[in-house]
Amino acid sequence: MHLVERLIGEETIRYFDFLIEDHNLPPVPDNHRPHLVEAAMQVARHRLPCQAVCLAQAAVAGGLRCWPRAPLRRPTRLPRALPMTPRSPSGRYLPGTCS
């Protein structure tokens, strides 16, 4: 297996684990971990990295539908937000504030 494929597969697994933890889903059981690794390596072999990320997100979204007790976010984590750019009442950017 090529180094790039291995890196994409490992990064997909790391991102999948992060999403599971972020959404308070139960972790992947140890007996299912080899199947996850095999699937991630197949994705890395045949798909682009952005497609691997989308597949990980879709898998976690499916888990959220099956696990209704999982809250959408951890209560201690603040949502990520972009800084607000000042705007006029008409909704246009104020002069000198937009780069």
All heavy atoms as an XYZ file, in Angstrom:
782
protein
N       0.855     -1.168      0.000
C       0.000      0.000      0.000
C       0.909      1.242      0.000
O       1.898      1.309      0.694
C      -0.896     -0.012      1.226
C      -1.860      1.144      1.258
S      -2.964      1.139      2.683
C      -3.785     -0.403      2.484
N       0.531      2.207     -0.771
C       1.324      3.424     -0.863
C       1.183      4.261      0.406
O       0.176      4.186      1.116
C       0.883      4.250     -2.071
C       1.088      3.542     -3.368
N       2.337      3.240     -3.846
C       0.207      3.078     -4.288
C       2.211      2.631     -5.004
N       0.925      2.512     -5.286
N       2.184      5.056      0.659
C       2.193      5.905      1.855
C       1.017      6.872      1.861
O       0.369      7.063      2.891
C       3.517      6.669      1.927
C       3.664      7.658      3.076
C       3.627      6.921      4.405
C       4.944      8.459      2.937
N       0.714      7.455      0.716
C      -0.384      8.424      0.647
C      -1.713      7.764      0.959
O      -2.528      8.316      1.707
C      -0.414      9.101     -0.745
C      -1.620      9.999     -0.890
C       0.861      9.881     -0.992
N      -1.931      6.567      0.423
C      -3.171      5.852      0.706
C      -3.292      5.545      2.194
O      -4.369      5.675      2.780
C      -3.234      4.554     -0.101
C      -3.392      4.773     -1.583
C      -3.300      3.487     -2.369
O      -3.005      2.415     -1.778
O      -3.494      3.543     -3.589
N      -2.189      5.121      2.796
C      -2.217      4.816      4.231
C      -2.516      6.059      5.054
O      -3.305      6.017      6.004
C      -0.892      4.196      4.657
C      -1.014      3.520      6.015
C       0.250      2.870      6.447
N       0.985      3.883      7.202
C       2.278      3.981      7.271
N       3.034      3.129      6.635
N       2.850      4.909      7.987
N      -1.904      7.175      4.680
C      -2.156      8.422      5.413
C      -3.604      8.866      5.279
O      -4.219      9.304      6.254
C      -1.218      9.526      4.925
C       0.229      9.396      5.340
C       1.083     10.458      4.648
C       0.369      9.504      6.841
N      -4.162      8.765      4.080
C      -5.568      9.146      3.879
C      -6.477      8.235      4.698
O      -7.417      8.703      5.351
C      -5.931      9.105      2.381
C      -5.194     10.207      1.627
C      -7.442      9.251      2.185
C      -5.312     10.111      0.126
N      -6.208      6.944      4.702
C      -7.011      6.015      5.489
C      -6.934      6.286      6.981
O      -7.952      6.309      7.671
N      -5.729      6.515      7.482
C      -5.570      6.794      8.917
C      -6.220      8.120      9.293
O      -6.818      8.243     10.369
C      -4.087      6.802      9.285
C      -3.459      5.422      9.244
C      -1.963      5.449      9.452
O      -1.385      6.548      9.597
O      -1.358      4.358      9.460
N      -6.115      9.119      8.425
C      -6.733     10.405      8.708
C      -8.260     10.302      8.675
O      -8.954     10.941      9.460
C      -6.253     11.457      7.701
C      -6.659     12.856      8.022
C      -6.082     13.382      9.326
O      -5.087     12.829      9.833
O      -6.641     14.358      9.857
N      -8.777      9.476      7.786
C     -10.226      9.252      7.744
C     -10.705      8.615      9.038
O     -11.731      9.026      9.594
C     -10.590      8.353      6.543
O     -10.129      8.978      5.342
C     -12.074      8.121      6.456
N      -9.965      7.638      9.545
C     -10.331      6.992     10.806
C     -10.240      7.988     11.964
O     -11.130      8.047     12.814
C      -9.434      5.770     11.070
C      -9.714      4.692     10.025
C      -9.639      5.220     12.475
C      -8.716      3.560     10.035
N      -9.184      8.792     11.985
C      -9.035      9.781     13.045
C     -10.188     10.779     13.026
O     -10.761     11.109     14.055
C      -7.705     10.519     12.899
C      -7.392     11.434     14.082
C      -6.289     12.402     13.769
N      -6.628     13.320     12.698
C      -7.436     14.386     12.836
N      -7.999     14.643     13.978
N      -7.675     15.171     11.810
N     -10.569     11.236     11.831
C     -11.674     12.187     11.710
C     -12.992     11.529     12.107
O     -13.826     12.138     12.782
C     -11.739     12.720     10.276
C     -12.798     13.763     10.072
C     -12.745     14.977     10.742
C     -13.854     13.542      9.202
C     -13.717     15.941     10.564
C     -14.824     14.504      9.014
C     -14.750     15.698      9.693
O     -15.726     16.646      9.507
N     -13.204     10.280     11.718
C     -14.403      9.538     12.099
C     -14.503      9.424     13.616
O     -15.559      9.670     14.199
C     -14.367      8.158     11.445
C     -15.560      7.301     11.740
C     -16.765      7.534     11.107
C     -15.466      6.258     12.633
C     -17.873      6.745     11.378
C     -16.559      5.457     12.902
C     -17.770      5.707     12.271
N     -13.383      9.075     14.266
C     -13.372      8.985     15.731
C     -13.658     10.343     16.379
O     -14.362     10.430     17.384
C     -12.040      8.441     16.226
C     -11.862      6.963     15.926
O     -12.885      6.261     15.741
O     -10.707      6.507     15.879
N     -13.106     11.416     15.796
C     -13.373     12.759     16.315
C     -14.860     13.092     16.209
O     -15.454     13.619     17.149
C     -12.546     13.802     15.552
C     -12.988     15.209     15.803
C     -12.645     15.860     16.982
C     -13.766     15.878     14.879
C     -13.066     17.158     17.223
C     -14.189     17.174     15.109
C     -13.841     17.816     16.285
N     -15.470     12.787     15.069
C     -16.896     13.089     14.896
C     -17.755     12.285     15.865
O     -18.731     12.802     16.419
C     -17.322     12.787     13.457
C     -16.838     13.745     12.382
C     -17.230     13.222     11.002
C     -17.383     15.138     12.599
N     -17.389     11.025     16.076
C     -18.137     10.195     17.024
C     -18.079     10.804     18.420
O     -19.091     10.913     19.107
C     -17.590      8.749     17.016
C     -18.071      8.027     15.767
C     -18.008      7.994     18.263
C     -17.538      6.640     15.633
N     -16.887     11.207     18.837
C     -16.743     11.814     20.163
C     -17.459     13.160     20.229
O     -18.103     13.481     21.226
C     -15.268     12.003     20.481
C     -15.025     12.614     21.848
C     -13.558     12.902     22.084
O     -12.710     12.284     21.440
O     -13.291     13.763     22.929
N     -17.366     13.936     19.158
C     -17.977     15.263     19.128
C     -19.496     15.194     19.258
O     -20.115     16.081     19.824
C     -17.586     15.973     17.828
C     -17.912     17.444     17.839
O     -17.685     18.093     18.891
O     -18.379     17.953     16.804
N     -20.101     14.129     18.748
C     -21.558     13.983     18.785
C     -22.027     13.050     19.902
O     -23.196     12.657     19.916
C     -22.067     13.484     17.442
C     -21.940     14.493     16.353
N     -22.689     15.634     16.292
C     -21.121     14.548     15.276
C     -22.372     16.341     15.233
N     -21.405     15.702     14.605
N     -21.126     12.703     20.813
C     -21.467     11.848     21.965
C     -22.040     10.500     21.558
O     -22.929      9.975     22.219
C     -22.435     12.557     22.908
C     -21.763     13.661     23.664
O     -20.573     13.623     23.920
N     -22.527     14.680     24.013
N     -21.547      9.946     20.484
C     -21.940      8.599     20.088
C     -21.016      7.594     20.768
O     -19.891      7.943     21.137
C     -21.844      8.448     18.566
C     -22.882      9.227     17.765
C     -22.534      9.195     16.291
C     -24.265      8.658     17.993
N     -21.462      6.358     20.935
C     -20.577      5.358     21.556
C     -19.402      5.049     20.628
O     -19.552      5.069     19.405
C     -21.478      4.139     21.736
C     -22.608      4.342     20.806
C     -22.781      5.813     20.630
N     -18.226      4.776     21.183
C     -17.054      4.480     20.337
C     -17.219      3.162     19.590
O     -18.038      2.325     19.940
C     -15.899      4.415     21.337
C     -16.539      4.123     22.640
C     -17.916      4.716     22.607
N     -16.423      3.015     18.561
C     -16.440      1.777     17.769
C     -15.905      0.645     18.645
O     -14.819      0.764     19.220
C     -15.570      1.934     16.505
C     -15.523      0.636     15.722
C     -16.071      3.072     15.646
N     -16.649     -0.459     18.777
C     -16.165     -1.574     19.595
C     -14.887     -2.177     19.005
O     -14.649     -2.117     17.800
C     -17.316     -2.595     19.538
C     -18.497     -1.840     19.056
C     -17.992     -0.697     18.255
N     -14.075     -2.745     19.875
C     -12.794     -3.309     19.449
C     -12.954     -4.410     18.407
O     -12.117     -4.541     17.513
C     -12.031     -3.856     20.659
C     -11.559     -2.748     21.588
O     -11.415     -1.602     21.101
O     -11.343     -3.032     22.775
N     -14.032     -5.189     18.501
C     -14.210     -6.273     17.531
C     -14.637     -5.746     16.151
O     -14.544     -6.464     15.164
C     -15.202     -7.315     18.038
C     -16.572     -6.730     18.278
O     -16.717     -5.555     18.581
N     -17.597     -7.559     18.171
N     -15.098     -4.491     16.059
C     -15.470     -3.905     14.767
C     -14.372     -3.006     14.201
O     -14.471     -2.559     13.057
C     -16.760     -3.093     14.900
C     -17.968     -3.938     15.141
N     -18.554     -4.686     14.147
C     -18.696     -4.163     16.262
C     -19.597     -5.333     14.646
N     -19.700     -5.038     15.927
N     -13.349     -2.735     14.978
C     -12.280     -1.844     14.543
C     -11.570     -2.343     13.279
O     -11.300     -1.545     12.383
C     -11.285     -1.654     15.697
C     -10.326     -0.534     15.498
C     -11.074      0.713     15.328
N     -10.510      1.774     16.131
C     -10.963      2.995     16.063
N     -11.965      3.292     15.296
N     -10.441      3.935     16.771
N     -11.262     -3.645     13.143
C     -10.621     -4.104     11.901
C     -11.476     -3.844     10.659
O     -10.948     -3.522      9.588
C     -10.413     -5.599     12.112
C     -10.414     -5.779     13.590
C     -11.324     -4.728     14.139
N     -12.803     -3.947     10.786
C     -13.682     -3.673      9.650
C     -13.638     -2.192      9.276
O     -13.651     -1.847      8.094
C     -15.115     -4.088      9.964
C     -15.262     -5.538     10.290
N     -15.064     -6.531      9.354
C     -15.568     -6.162     11.454
C     -15.253     -7.710      9.926
N     -15.549     -7.510     11.206
N     -13.578     -1.327     10.291
C     -13.472      0.111     10.045
C     -12.163      0.445      9.335
O     -12.149      1.205      8.370
C     -13.571      0.888     11.362
C     -13.340      2.389     11.276
C     -14.412      3.064     10.437
C     -13.287      2.997     12.674
N     -11.075     -0.154      9.808
C      -9.765      0.092      9.187
C      -9.757     -0.399      7.742
O      -9.293      0.304      6.837
C      -8.647     -0.573     10.021
C      -7.325     -0.523      9.290
C      -8.537      0.086     11.385
N     -10.303     -1.580      7.506
C     -10.347     -2.132      6.148
C     -11.181     -1.241      5.223
O     -10.780     -0.949      4.092
C     -10.931     -3.538      6.189
C     -11.012     -4.200      4.832
C     -11.672     -5.576      4.904
O     -11.773     -6.142      6.003
O     -12.090     -6.049      3.839
N     -12.333     -0.790      5.703
C     -13.187      0.080      4.886
C     -12.504      1.415      4.598
O     -12.562      1.925      3.475
C     -14.518      0.306      5.593
N     -11.839      1.983      5.605
C     -11.151      3.262      5.403
C     -10.008      3.123      4.410
O      -9.781      4.022      3.585
C     -10.633      3.796      6.742
N      -9.302      2.013      4.447
C      -8.212      1.807      3.499
C      -8.734      1.595      2.072
O      -8.124      2.050      1.111
C      -7.337      0.632      3.923
C      -6.594      0.873      5.216
S      -5.617      2.385      5.156
C      -5.295      2.656      6.864
N      -9.877      0.935      1.934
C     -10.484      0.787      0.611
C     -10.937      2.141      0.074
O     -10.761      2.431     -1.111
C     -11.663     -0.173      0.663
C     -11.263     -1.619      0.766
C     -12.466     -2.540      0.784
O     -13.611     -2.088      0.730
N     -12.207     -3.831      0.871
N     -11.514      2.956      0.938
C     -11.913      4.306      0.526
C     -10.680      5.098      0.107
O     -10.692      5.790     -0.912
C     -12.674      5.016      1.674
C     -12.807      6.498      1.405
C     -14.039      4.400      1.869
N      -9.611      4.994      0.869
C      -8.386      5.728      0.548
C      -7.788      5.269     -0.773
O      -7.180      6.062     -1.495
C      -7.362      5.551      1.675
N      -7.969      4.009     -1.104
C      -7.414      3.468     -2.337
C      -8.191      3.927     -3.571
O      -7.616      4.088     -4.641
C      -7.440      1.940     -2.251
C      -6.299      1.265     -2.945
C      -6.235     -0.230     -2.645
N      -5.811     -0.448     -1.270
C      -6.479     -1.162     -0.370
N      -7.618     -1.737     -0.686
N      -6.024     -1.308      0.850
N      -9.503      4.155     -3.417
C     -10.348      4.388     -4.589
C     -11.019      5.761     -4.626
O     -11.690      6.068     -5.616
C     -11.435      3.309     -4.669
C     -10.875      1.933     -4.775
N     -10.240      1.473     -5.901
C     -10.839      0.918     -3.871
C      -9.848      0.225     -5.707
N     -10.194     -0.139     -4.482
N     -10.896      6.555     -3.595
C     -11.587      7.842     -3.551
C     -10.609      8.969     -3.256
O      -9.500      8.753     -2.790
C     -12.664      7.850     -2.464
C     -13.695      6.772     -2.587
C     -14.686      7.111     -3.643
N     -15.689      6.052     -3.723
C     -16.703      6.076     -4.521
N     -16.878      7.098     -5.320
N     -17.549      5.091     -4.540
N     -11.075     10.194     -3.484
C     -10.306     11.387     -3.126
C     -10.405     11.631     -1.629
O     -11.367     11.186     -0.989
C     -10.852     12.595     -3.881
C     -10.737     12.546     -5.407
C     -11.482     13.718     -6.021
C      -9.286     12.562     -5.824
N      -9.448     12.364     -1.034
C      -9.531     12.641      0.407
C     -10.825     13.359      0.806
O     -11.406     13.052      1.846
C      -8.310     13.523      0.665
C      -7.345     13.166     -0.405
C      -8.182     12.823     -1.605
N     -11.300     14.290     -0.024
C     -12.533     14.995      0.333
C     -13.729     14.046      0.318
O     -14.654     14.198      1.117
C     -12.762     16.179     -0.599
S     -12.894     15.724     -2.335
N     -13.709     13.036     -0.547
C     -14.779     12.054     -0.557
C     -14.719     11.159      0.679
O     -15.757     10.750      1.204
C     -14.704     11.204     -1.826
C     -15.019     11.982     -3.084
C     -14.764     11.188     -4.339
O     -13.834     10.378     -4.400
N     -15.577     11.411     -5.361
N     -13.516     10.881      1.157
C     -13.373     10.093      2.386
C     -13.957     10.852      3.574
O     -14.629     10.266      4.424
C     -11.903      9.761      2.623
N     -13.720     12.156      3.616
C     -14.278     12.983      4.695
C     -15.796     12.982      4.621
O     -16.482     12.837      5.639
C     -13.709     14.418      4.614
C     -14.486     15.368      5.494
C     -12.245     14.424      4.995
N     -16.343     13.123      3.424
C     -17.801     13.117      3.261
C     -18.401     11.775      3.679
O     -19.477     11.738      4.299
C     -18.176     13.434      1.820
S     -17.891     15.145      1.355
N     -17.724     10.682      3.362
C     -18.217      9.370      3.771
C     -18.192      9.219      5.290
O     -19.103      8.632      5.878
C     -17.408      8.267      3.107
C     -17.655      8.094      1.598
C     -16.652      7.119      1.009
C     -19.071      7.616      1.348
N     -17.154      9.745      5.943
C     -17.093      9.691      7.414
C     -18.235     10.510      8.011
O     -18.886     10.077      8.974
C     -15.741     10.211      7.905
N     -18.496     11.689      7.447
C     -19.595     12.519      7.938
C     -20.940     11.829      7.733
O     -21.806     11.870      8.610
C     -19.586     13.868      7.243
C     -18.421     14.742      7.640
C     -18.310     15.989      6.788
O     -18.881     16.080      5.705
N     -17.562     16.959      7.281
N     -21.116     11.182      6.586
C     -22.369     10.473      6.320
C     -22.555      9.302      7.272
O     -23.674      9.028      7.723
C     -22.395      9.992      4.867
N     -21.471      8.608      7.591
C     -21.565      7.483      8.523
C     -21.972      7.953      9.913
O     -22.804      7.330     10.575
C     -20.237      6.740      8.576
N     -21.402      9.065     10.355
C     -21.764      9.592     11.674
C     -23.199     10.106     11.656
O     -23.939      9.928     12.625
C     -20.768     10.686     12.113
C     -21.250     11.398     13.355
C     -19.407     10.064     12.366
N     -23.622     10.723     10.562
C     -25.007     11.185     10.462
C     -25.975     10.010     10.544
O     -27.027     10.105     11.193
C     -25.214     11.954      9.160
N     -25.614      8.887      9.931
C     -26.435      7.692     10.047
C     -26.479      7.171     11.470
O     -27.519      6.718     11.954
N     -25.344      7.254     12.163
C     -25.313      6.853     13.567
C     -26.180      7.745     14.442
O     -26.819      7.272     15.383
N     -26.216      9.032     14.124
C     -27.061      9.945     14.896
C     -28.538      9.629     14.705
O     -29.332      9.779     15.629
C     -26.790     11.393     14.492
C     -25.510     12.003     15.029
C     -25.260     13.361     14.390
C     -25.588     12.137     16.537
N     -28.912      9.199     13.508
C     -30.315      8.835     13.276
C     -30.689      7.573     14.050
O     -31.830      7.412     14.476
C     -30.564      8.626     11.782
C     -30.624      9.927     11.010
C     -31.126      9.693      9.602
N     -30.217      8.862      8.806
C     -29.204      9.330      8.093
N     -28.947     10.616      8.074
N     -28.434      8.509      7.395
N     -29.731      6.673     14.241
C     -29.996      5.417     14.947
C     -29.816      5.541     16.458
O     -30.197      4.643     17.192
C     -29.073      4.321     14.431
S     -29.355      3.907     12.719
N     -29.202      6.600     16.926
C     -28.899      6.775     18.342
C     -29.549      8.072     18.813
O     -28.881      9.094     18.956
C     -27.383      6.809     18.534
C     -26.930      6.665     19.936
C     -26.629      7.676     20.801
C     -26.707      5.464     20.653
N     -26.247      7.170     22.000
C     -26.278      5.823     21.945
C     -26.834      4.123     20.327
C     -25.977      4.866     22.910
C     -26.536      3.191     21.298
C     -26.111      3.559     22.558
N     -30.860      8.071     19.053
C     -31.562      9.317     19.357
C     -31.171      9.947     20.696
O     -31.439     11.116     20.916
C     -33.033      8.904     19.362
C     -33.021      7.439     19.641
C     -31.736      6.915     19.062
N     -30.515      9.196     21.566
C     -30.137      9.755     22.868
C     -28.924     10.660     22.790
O     -28.598     11.359     23.733
C     -29.863      8.635     23.859
C     -31.100      7.840     24.200
C     -30.771      6.717     25.122
N     -30.057      5.688     24.342
C     -29.483      4.627     24.870
N     -29.518      4.441     26.154
N     -28.868      3.749     24.118
N     -28.227     10.658     21.666
C     -27.014     11.471     21.532
C     -27.397     12.926     21.260
O     -28.131     13.217     20.324
C     -26.154     10.951     20.389
N     -26.941     13.855     22.101
C     -27.215     15.268     21.811
C     -26.425     15.713     20.587
O     -25.442     15.075     20.196
C     -26.732     15.984     23.067
C     -25.754     15.065     23.687
C     -26.170     13.660     23.311
N     -26.852     16.802     19.990
C     -26.173     17.278     18.791
C     -24.757     17.746     19.083
O     -23.867     17.582     18.285
C     -26.968     18.406     18.144
C     -28.307     17.979     17.562
C     -29.019     19.195     16.975
C     -28.107     16.927     16.489
N     -24.531     18.351     20.215
C     -23.197     18.844     20.570
C     -22.965     18.610     22.060
O     -23.906     18.519     22.842
C     -23.071     20.343     20.318
C     -23.142     20.709     18.875
C     -21.764     20.629     18.276
N     -21.839     20.926     16.867
C     -21.185     20.280     15.943
N     -20.389     19.300     16.256
N     -21.295     20.596     14.684
N     -21.697     18.560     22.425
C     -21.375     18.508     23.846
C     -21.739     19.851     24.465
O     -21.455     20.889     23.881
C     -19.888     18.240     24.044
C     -19.520     16.806     23.774
C     -18.091     16.593     24.074
N     -17.358     16.987     22.867
C     -16.058     17.036     22.772
N     -15.322     16.746     23.802
N     -15.477     17.379     21.653
N     -22.372     19.862     25.619
C     -22.792     21.144     26.193
C     -21.633     22.039     26.600
O     -21.792     23.251     26.682
C     -23.631     20.734     27.411
C     -23.278     19.328     27.680
C     -22.786     18.728     26.403
N     -20.454     21.473     26.834
C     -19.326     22.300     27.264
C     -18.593     22.940     26.096
O     -17.735     23.775     26.294
C     -18.322     21.458     28.069
O     -17.888     20.372     27.251
C     -18.951     20.944     29.344
N     -18.908     22.548     24.900
C     -18.197     23.049     23.732
C     -18.978     24.197     23.092
O     -20.153     24.060     22.787
C     -18.021     21.930     22.726
C     -17.133     22.305     21.601
C     -16.883     21.095     20.760
N     -15.692     21.329     19.978
C     -15.116     20.438     19.256
N     -15.601     19.236     19.233
N     -14.053     20.720     18.556
N     -18.321     25.294     22.883
C     -18.962     26.431     22.249
C     -18.970     26.240     20.738
O     -18.019     25.704     20.176
C     -18.214     27.722     22.595
C     -18.216     28.101     24.071
C     -17.338     29.320     24.287
C     -19.622     28.379     24.543
N     -20.027     26.675     20.067
C     -20.034     26.549     18.608
C     -19.000     27.459     17.979
O     -18.713     28.535     18.491
C     -21.457     26.967     18.223
C     -21.947     27.766     19.366
C     -21.231     27.267     20.591
N     -18.444     27.002     16.879
C     -17.481     27.826     16.162
C     -18.231     28.884     15.372
O     -19.179     28.583     14.670
C     -16.659     26.964     15.218
C     -15.838     25.946     15.956
C     -15.055     25.101     14.981
N     -14.579     23.929     15.699
C     -14.618     22.712     15.222
N     -15.081     22.492     14.038
N     -14.165     21.706     15.929
N     -17.797     30.115     15.481
C     -18.460     31.196     14.758
C     -17.409     32.100     14.141
O     -16.322     32.288     14.683
C     -19.345     31.998     15.707
N     -17.741     32.656     13.007
C     -16.868     33.627     12.371
C     -17.084     34.988     13.002
O     -18.185     35.306     13.436
C     -17.176     33.695     10.871
C     -16.927     32.412     10.101
C     -17.403     32.578      8.668
C     -15.454     32.074     10.116
N     -16.047     35.822     13.062
C     -16.244     37.158     13.612
C     -17.193     37.953     12.729
O     -17.188     37.823     11.501
C     -14.839     37.758     13.613
C     -14.042     36.922     12.694
C     -14.689     35.583     12.636
N     -18.017     38.744     13.359
C     -18.992     39.549     12.631
C     -18.313     40.758     12.002
O     -17.507     41.417     12.639
C     -20.109     40.021     13.570
C     -20.943     38.887     14.129
S     -21.842     37.981     12.852
C     -22.952     39.239     12.295
N     -18.648     41.028     10.765
C     -18.160     42.218     10.080
C     -19.228     43.288     10.210
O     -20.403     43.021      9.932
C     -17.901     41.908      8.593
O     -16.999     40.818      8.519
C     -17.318     43.104      7.885
N     -18.869     44.500     10.643
C     -19.893     45.543     10.813
C     -20.607     45.833      9.502
O     -19.997     45.913      8.446
C     -19.080     46.746     11.278
C     -17.793     46.211     11.754
C     -17.543     44.951     11.011
N     -21.918     45.975      9.589
C     -22.736     46.284      8.415
C     -23.647     47.459      8.735
O     -23.971     47.715      9.886
C     -23.578     45.084      8.003
C     -22.779     43.922      7.522
C     -23.677     42.816      7.086
N     -22.876     41.674      6.649
C     -23.292     40.795      5.778
N     -24.477     40.902      5.246
N     -22.514     39.797      5.422
N     -24.067     48.123      7.692
C     -25.012     49.220      7.853
C     -26.413     48.640      8.012
O     -26.625     47.450      7.769
C     -24.947     50.144      6.639
O     -25.440     49.474      5.502
N     -27.401     49.448      8.385
C     -28.776     48.922      8.524
C     -29.321     48.326      7.222
O     -30.178     47.457      7.260
C     -29.577     50.141      8.945
C     -28.600     51.041      9.615
C     -27.302     50.817      8.895
N     -28.816     48.774      6.077
C     -29.302     48.212      4.808
C     -28.689     46.838      4.517
O     -29.072     46.190      3.549
C     -28.982     49.174      3.654
O     -27.583     49.274      3.484
N     -27.721     46.408      5.312
C     -27.114     45.120      5.136
C     -25.804     45.146      4.364
O     -25.178     44.130      4.161
N     -25.359     46.312      3.946
C     -24.097     46.435      3.225
C     -22.961     46.578      4.203
O     -23.130     47.071      5.320
C     -24.129     47.625      2.280
C     -25.158     47.461      1.208
C     -25.097     48.596      0.250
N     -26.098     48.397     -0.788
C     -26.218     49.133     -1.828
N     -25.402     50.162     -2.007
N     -27.139     48.892     -2.719
N     -21.771     46.168      3.757
C     -20.592     46.316      4.602
C     -20.267     47.787      4.765
O     -20.401     48.587      3.852
C     -19.384     45.609      3.967
C     -19.509     44.109      3.991
C     -19.747     43.410      2.821
C     -19.380     43.405      5.173
C     -19.870     42.026      2.842
C     -19.490     42.049      5.194
C     -19.734     41.357      4.019
O     -19.849     39.994      4.044
N     -19.829     48.157      5.963
C     -19.421     49.544      6.205
C     -18.057     49.805      5.564
O     -17.237     48.900      5.482
C     -19.355     49.815      7.712
C     -20.702     49.730      8.442
C     -20.487     49.864      9.929
C     -21.650     50.782      7.934
N     -17.829     51.009      5.077
C     -16.552     51.309      4.415
C     -15.361     51.062      5.340
O     -15.407     51.382      6.522
C     -16.663     52.790      4.051
C     -18.093     53.126      4.178
C     -18.718     52.154      5.109
N     -14.324     50.461      4.776
C     -13.097     50.243      5.525
C     -13.107     49.026      6.434
O     -12.140     48.760      7.123
N     -14.195     48.251      6.461
C     -14.249     47.081      7.357
C     -14.139     45.769      6.601
O     -13.943     44.740      7.198
C     -15.557     47.064      8.163
O     -16.643     47.018      7.247
C     -15.651     48.287      9.041
N     -14.282     45.798      5.294
C     -14.227     44.573      4.509
C     -12.899     44.524      3.767
O     -12.549     45.443      3.043
C     -15.384     44.543      3.516
S     -15.513     42.982      2.664
N     -12.134     43.480      3.977
C     -10.838     43.400      3.298
C     -10.942     42.634      2.021
O     -11.789     41.859      1.788
C      -9.812     42.757      4.213
O     -10.281     41.516      4.683
